[in-house]
Amino acid sequence: MKDPASRKIASGMPLARIDFHTPAMQRHRRVRALVDRLTQGYVWVGGLAVLAAITLIFFYLAYVVAPLFQGASLTAKAPLSPPWLADAGQPVLLTLEEQNRLAMRVSAQGEVVFFSTRDGSVVSRVQLPIPAGVTVASVSQDPPGKGLVALGLGNGQVLIFRHQYQTLWPDNHKTIAPSVEYPYGRALFTLNEQGHPVQHVSLSATDDSVVLAGTDNATLQVLTLAPDATGTWVQHPVVLPQLTASVQALYIDPRQQWLYVINGRAYADVFDLPKRALNGRYKLLEGADARVTASAQLVGGVSLLVGSDTGTLGQWFMTRDPDGEPRLSHIRDFRLGTAPIARIRAEQRRKGFIALDESGRLGVFHSTAHRTLLAEPVIDSAGLLALSPRADRVMIETQGELHRFNVHNPHPEVSWSALWDKVWYEHYNAPEYLWQSTAANADFEPKLSLAPLAFGTLKAAFYAMLLAAPLAVAAAVYTAYFMAPGMRRKVKPVIELMEAMPTVILGLIAGLVLAPFVESHLPGLFSLLLVTPLGILLFGLLWSRMPLRLRLSVPEGWESALLIPVILVIGISSLTVSPWLEHLLFDGDMRHWLSNALGLAFDQRNALVVGFAMGFAVIPTIYSIAEDAVFSVPRSLTFGSLALGATPWQTLTRVVLLTASPGIFSALMIGMGRAVGETMIVLMATGNTPIMDLNLLEGMRTLAANVAIEMPESEVGSSHYRVLFLAALVLLLFTFVMNTVAELIRQRLRKQYSSL
């Protein structure tokens, strides 16, 4: 039965005209225009908000990171000229206590004066028990924290004392009470039997032994102090080869293994104390006229700092040569100016130090970072130099005045070279890339190189993409171009559903299940990787030789379903024969064979496990985008190519893939970005060892995983905290640069193949 409009047309009757200007239609158009404008504004505001959020994140990260690369600053305070300083005698030692409230000054007459750093007023005076008429000829301090001081006297003896500070709260008022103690008794220890002045002295103390070394510039004397049954400290001489040149300084390392004697103009003799033998003589400065003018030990006592008459400073410490023999090695140099170096003081908690030259120029340095943080004139000439335990106060006594300076130097251990270059750390025989932010011992020095983390990030992404990219792109091409529509409607949602799997679950499975499985089935897994492609090719060859009736019985586009049992059989067979392969080819232990025959280390949680797990996570992303790109190629291009006589394979490779190449490239870049930024899988399946090795069977640590591991434990505002933010900034910049380059390449591909 025809509708009324059809009957009117059949009878020739005129149709009623539709009025598009009724109030309802006009209202509808106004509402639609309003919705369009609102939607356009919403999209515009949303896009700007996204850009603004990314920009704010970038600037916030940069704001947190920027202080890392700022140098030190020095603020001068009014100098002090307390009345007692005029007749206090020649100073030999000046120190500051932990809280910068008190300073200690030791004079050549053996008087210890504790005074306020605020106004110079005397808090207490202590006369040390040295013989009348004997003066102090030299001074040495034990490593920081102990407060031990050894004074070499003009009569050949040595006095050891300790200065301590106790915090008291009388009437709720904070007071620092200084004191002097004699941990080894008030008796003097004799270094020089002839009574010659101890011109240079060095002290190293442990809980059960003390080593003293001294010289009168001609002979070298070494004593060990040990308690007897009554608790009295008894001295025992140590006989060492004698020197042939005048001595400038003596240093003993805290482990009491090495004695460093700087002598002549620019030489160092190193003695092995346990063997009581000379290790070697080393030239410290180049040039016939060069001479050492100042020296000191870095915190920990491993490194020697040597200042020259040309304004340079060098760092030296013991390493092992290729033959395994210990030798004193020159590590790095610094420059303060052109005047001779007069004083060097090491920080007590970091590998930094300050230096003062004879022109009054002060420099602030960090040894490991190889960084000069400050170099500026502060006084007119050199003087006695003191650095506080927190390295935030400097005091210089010269010409009857105490010059005071506040030092702001929060992040000296970070530099571009420390972050990205090989660094020669103490106790290492060569420069290395290292990340080790914490340790259990007090001698530890943070190692904050981002190079192994960036390398681990790229390594994890590379192996993940090595597995995911071929499989995902090949699956996308086959699904979109060859697969039957009915099968495609089933396969594509299943693969895309894999993307909904939480990565923490994948990481848990990879770490607890996959890693032990891979370790116990290594031969089977490697055979699986080799046999599967061959098995698929062989099955394809056999299928092409099957009778035509049998081949036509399978609907077109459903042939791939036949590969499912083939792959299952290959996989089960490979894993089943794995123990026999291991016994037959690798003497029952493939891990041992890899280590001994190929020199490849094996970690249970390694890049192979990460490649499987993260590849599984990345495949759906690449597949979905690439499949849409291939499927959206106009059918007219395909039909035209086939009509012109091209085979389906030629059409795929020369028309479809070229047209879809921008989308496929975008899929790969997005998958790469996902792999680079992945956190939970690499956190749980890599072992988190920050090493630089392409070995497939070793682990790594990535930037993202490192931030996740260490950020909760880092001190807010510390160098470690800011370096972690720098790692996040590097990750953001890497992703931004990679996406920008990818977009440029995609636009070029799109322009190049848009005419197809």
SULBELGI-V366027 format. One record per backbone hydrogen bond with DSSP energy under -0.5 kcal/mol. CO is the residue of the C=O (numbers start at 1). NH is the residue of the N-H. If there is no record, write none. Layout:
# SULBELGI-V366027
co,nh
CO,NH
CO,NH
This chain:
# SULBELGI-V366027
co,nh
3,7
4,8
5,9
6,10
7,11
8,12
8,13
9,12
18,20
19,22
22,26
23,27
24,28
25,29
26,30
27,31
28,32
29,33
30,34
31,35
32,36
33,37
34,38
35,39
36,40
37,41
38,42
39,43
40,44
41,45
42,46
43,47
44,48
45,49
46,50
47,51
48,52
49,53
50,54
51,55
52,56
53,57
54,58
55,59
56,60
57,61
58,62
59,63
60,64
61,65
62,66
63,67
65,68
66,69
67,70
73,408
74,76
75,406
77,404
80,402
82,85
83,86
84,87
85,88
90,108
93,106
95,104
97,100
101,117
102,97
103,115
104,95
105,113
106,92
106,93
107,110
108,136
110,128
111,107
111,113
112,114
112,126
113,105
113,115
114,123
114,124
115,103
116,120
121,116
124,114
126,112
126,128
128,130
131,134
135,154
138,152
140,150
143,146
147,163
148,142
149,161
150,140
150,152
151,153
151,159
152,137
152,138
153,156
153,198
156,191
156,192
157,153
158,189
159,151
161,149
162,181
164,179
166,168
166,177
168,175
169,172
170,173
172,174
173,170
175,168
175,177
176,178
177,166
179,164
181,162
182,185
189,158
189,191
191,193
192,195
197,199
200,215
202,213
204,211
209,206
210,225
211,204
212,223
213,202
214,221
215,199
215,200
219,216
219,221
221,214
222,238
223,212
224,236
225,210
226,234
228,231
232,228
232,234
234,226
236,224
238,222
238,240
246,264
249,262
251,260
253,256
257,273
258,253
258,260
259,261
259,271
260,251
260,262
261,263
261,269
262,248
262,249
263,267
265,292
266,284
266,285
267,263
268,270
268,282
269,261
269,271
270,279
270,280
271,259
271,273
272,276
272,277
277,272
277,279
280,270
282,268
282,284
287,290
291,309
294,307
296,305
298,301
303,298
304,306
304,316
305,296
306,314
307,293
307,294
308,311
308,341
311,336
311,337
312,308
313,334
314,306
315,331
315,332
316,304
317,329
319,327
321,324
325,321
327,319
327,329
329,317
329,331
332,315
334,313
340,358
343,356
345,354
350,352
351,367
352,347
353,365
354,345
355,363
356,342
356,343
357,360
358,382
360,378
360,379
361,357
362,376
363,355
364,373
364,374
365,353
366,371
367,370
371,366
371,373
373,72
374,364
376,362
384,397
386,395
388,391
392,407
393,388
394,405
395,386
396,398
396,403
397,384
398,401
401,398
401,403
402,80
403,396
404,77
405,394
406,75
407,409
408,73
411,414
415,419
416,420
417,421
419,450
419,451
423,425
423,432
425,428
432,423
432,434
434,449
436,447
441,444
446,448
447,436
450,454
451,455
452,456
453,457
453,703
454,458
455,459
456,460
457,461
458,462
459,463
460,464
461,465
462,466
463,467
464,468
465,469
467,471
468,472
469,473
470,474
471,475
472,476
473,477
474,478
475,479
476,480
477,481
477,482
478,482
478,483
484,488
485,489
486,490
487,490
487,491
488,492
490,494
491,495
492,496
493,497
494,498
495,498
496,499
497,500
498,501
502,505
502,506
503,507
504,508
505,509
506,510
507,511
508,512
509,513
509,514
510,515
513,517
514,518
515,519
516,520
517,521
518,521
519,522
521,525
522,526
523,527
524,528
525,529
526,530
527,531
528,532
530,534
531,535
532,536
533,537
534,538
535,539
536,540
537,541
538,542
539,543
540,544
541,545
542,545
543,546
547,551
548,552
549,553
551,554
553,555
555,558
557,484
558,561
559,562
560,563
561,564
562,566
563,567
564,568
565,569
566,570
567,571
568,572
569,573
570,574
571,575
572,576
573,577
577,581
578,582
579,583
580,584
581,585
581,586
582,586
582,588
586,589
589,593
590,594
591,595
592,596
593,597
593,598
594,598
594,600
599,601
604,606
606,610
607,611
608,612
609,613
610,614
610,615
611,615
612,616
613,617
614,618
615,619
616,620
618,622
619,623
620,624
621,625
622,626
623,627
624,628
625,629
626,630
627,631
628,632
630,633
634,637
634,638
635,639
636,640
637,641
638,642
639,643
640,644
641,646
642,645
647,651
648,652
649,653
650,654
651,655
651,656
652,657
655,659
656,660
657,661
658,661
660,664
661,665
662,666
663,667
664,668
665,669
666,670
667,671
668,672
669,673
670,674
671,675
672,676
673,677
674,678
675,678
679,683
680,684
681,685
682,686
686,700
688,690
689,691
691,693
695,698
696,608
697,603
698,607
700,688
700,689
702,706
703,707
704,708
705,709
706,710
707,711
710,713
710,714
711,714
715,718
718,722
719,723
720,724
721,725
722,726
723,727
724,728
725,729
726,730
727,731
728,732
729,733
730,734
731,735
732,736
733,737
734,738
735,739
736,740
737,741
738,742
739,743
740,744
741,745
742,746
743,747
744,748
745,749
746,750
747,751
748,752
749,753
750,754
753,756
